[in-house]
Amino acid sequence: MPLELYRGIAVPRNRVNSVISRIENFGIQGDEGFWRFMGWKLRPYIEQLFQKKDLSTKDTRKGYPELPVVAYADELGAYYYALRHNYREGYVPLVIRARIDLREKYVYIDGRDFLYAVFGLWDKRNLAKTYGVEKAYQIVSDVLRKVYGEKMLRYFEKATQSQRYDYRTAMCDLAVHDLDVVLSHADNRIVIRGRYHVTFRAAFFVETPIKSEEIVEVFEPDPYRFSFEPDIDLYTWL
């Protein structure tokens, strides 16, 4: 069950060749950059937690096997990170294309820049004020279906049954770890602009290390390939 993903970085010009060589020969360990993330294996516990009436992030984030992870995205998202988000003068943008076998690596959705905000605030901001809560629910459901697949609605509907932000966040935790939702999100074609103007179609956390044989190529991206114009802008939409 291979999943083709992309990671966008920017490196000092005088280190480009050495960075490319290291990635191609040794893969990605997860400790190369400034930001280091730890994920957790929640997938086996989703069903029992889904039915818990007082579900909280203590239930979804504490006591599970942890693993080091790195952020990956679709091709457009990686280009955005390499060319815009991580770029600075004197640096060279690079995109790392990898092929990840989901039978061997734990992968879950990175919901920080869009999904968690939607789960928590869908009825608190522009949509609900403009259209009312019932219509806002339908609008958000339609978008979530397109971006994350039909099964995402199972979690969103459950989250809407509580006004507790922590419950909604915990339900979103379950959603991002659901493998069916992960696979549907990987096929998304809708361009999202989320927090801090991060622009992407799909975003994930991938278990590390990523071996050299999982790296397909490392290349300098064409700055004119994507316009990065969003179909959905979190700040103006939600």
N, C-alpha and C positions, 0 to 999 in steps of 0.2 A: 504494500500500500504506500507507494512513493508520493511525496508532496514536494513540489518544486517551489522553493522560497528564495527571497533575496534580502540582503542586508546592505545598507548604505553607510559608508564611513568616509572620513576625510583625514588624510595623513600629511605631515610635513613633506614638502617636495623632496627634500634630501633623503627621505626614508621610504619613498614609494617602492623602489625595487626590492628592498629588504623585507618590507611588509608583505608584498605580493608573494615573494619567495617563501616566506615563513608560512603564510596561509596555505599555499599550494602544497607545501611539503609536510606541514605539521597540523594543518587544520586550525580550528578555533577552540581554545581551552576555556574561554569565558572570563578570563582575568586580564585581557589585553588592554581594555580601555579604562576610563575613569569610573564609569558606572558598572556596578556588579550587582546582579540580581539573583535572589534565591526563590525558586518556585516550590510547589508542593504537590504531591500526588493525591488528588481528591477524587479522581474518577471512580474508584471502586465503591465509594460511599455515597454517591449522588442520590440513589433511590431512597435509601433510608432517611437521609437528611431532608429530602424534598417534602416529606410528610410531616416534618416537625413544626408544630404550630408556633412555637416561640423561637424559631431559628434565628441565630445571630452569627456574627463573624467569628465569635469564639468557637462555634461549632464547625465552621468551614475553614478556619485558618490555623487552628491550634492542634498539635499532636499528630500531624501527618508526616510521612517520609518527605524530607526536603531534598532538593536537587538544584545545582547551579544551572541557570538558564541565560540565554541571550535573546535579544529582541530580533525578530525577522519580520518581513512584510512581503507584499506582492511587489512586482517590478516597479510600478509607479511609486509606491511608498518608499522603496529603497532609493530610487532616484531622488526623491524629495529630500530624504535624509542626507544623501551624499552631496547634493548640489545646493541645498538651501539650509536645512536645519543644522548640520554639522560643519558646514563649509565656513572657512575664514581665509583671509588673505595669506598667501604663501602656502596654502594647503592644496592637495590634489584630491578630488572626489574619486572614490572607488566603490564599485558594487560587487558583492560576493554572491554568486549564484550557487545554491546548494540543492541537493536532492536528498530529502529526509525520508527514511522508511519508518512509518508510524507503528510498525510492529516491533521496532527496536528502540525508538526514541519517544519520549513523552513530550507531546506538543499540546499547548492550550492557547486560547485566545488572549491577547493583550487588550483588555477593555478599558485601560486607564484614560485614553484620550477621547472616548466617545460613549461606549456602552454603559459604563457605571453611572455617568451623568444622566443618561436617558432613563435608566431604571429608577434612579433616585429622584429626578426632578421633572419627569414628563408632565405632571399635573400641577406644577408650581410656577411655570414661567409663561413665555409668549403663547405657546400653543393653546394652553387651557384658557388663558385670558381672552384670546382672540376667538376661539371656536367653542369653548365650553369643554368640560372634562370628558363627556361621552364622545364627542367628535375628535378630541385630541387623542383619546385612546385608540380610535380607529386609524388615525393618521400614523401614530407611532407604530402600531401593530403592522401596518402595511410596509413601513420602512424596515422594521426589524425582520419581517418575512423575506424581503428582497435581499437584505444585506447578510443575514445569518441563517436563513432557512426556516422552514415551517416549524421545526421543533423548538426554536427559540421562543415561540409564542407560549409554549407550556410554562416556561419560567417567568416570562413577562406577566402573563395573566395572574400567576400566583403572587408575584411581587406587588401587583396593584391592589391586592386584597388587604394590604397593611399600609398604614401611614408611617410606620417606623422605618427611618432611613437605614438603620442597621439591618433590619430584616430584608429590605430591598437589595442592599449590598450583598448580603449573604446569598440571596437567591441568584443574584448575578454571578457570584462565585461558582455556583453549581452550573450555570449556563455555560460559562467560558471553558469549563473542563469537560463538557459533554462532547464526545467524539463525533457524533452526528452533526452537531452544531459547528464544530471545528471544520469538518469536511465541507459543509455548505458555505461557510464563510470564505474558504479558500477559493471558491468559484465566483465570489462577488465581483461585479463590474461597476458598481456605483462608487463614485469618488467622494470621499468624506473629508471634510476639514474639521478637525477636532480641537481639543485644547492646545493652546500655544500655536495655533494655526498648522499643526501637524496634518499633513495631507496623505491619504492612503486609500486603498481599497480593502486591504486585509492586513491584520496585525496579529502576531503570535509571539509566544515565548517558546523557545526550543531548548530541550535538554542538551547540556554540553558534557563532555567535549564533542565537537563536531570533527570527525576524522577527515584526513586529507582526501580519502577516497569518496567522501560525501560532497566535497567541493567540486563543482562542475567547471567553474571559471571565475576569475577575478579580472575586472576590466574597468576602464575609465568610461563613465556614462556619457552619452550624447546629450548635451544640455538642451537640445531642441526637440527631443523625442516626445516629451510630455509638457502640457501647458500648466498642469496642476490646478486647473479651474474646477472647483468642487460642484458636485450635484447637490450636496447637502452640507451646509455650514452650521456646525453645532450652535454657535452663538446667536445667529439670526433665526435659525429654524426652531430650536427648542424653546 
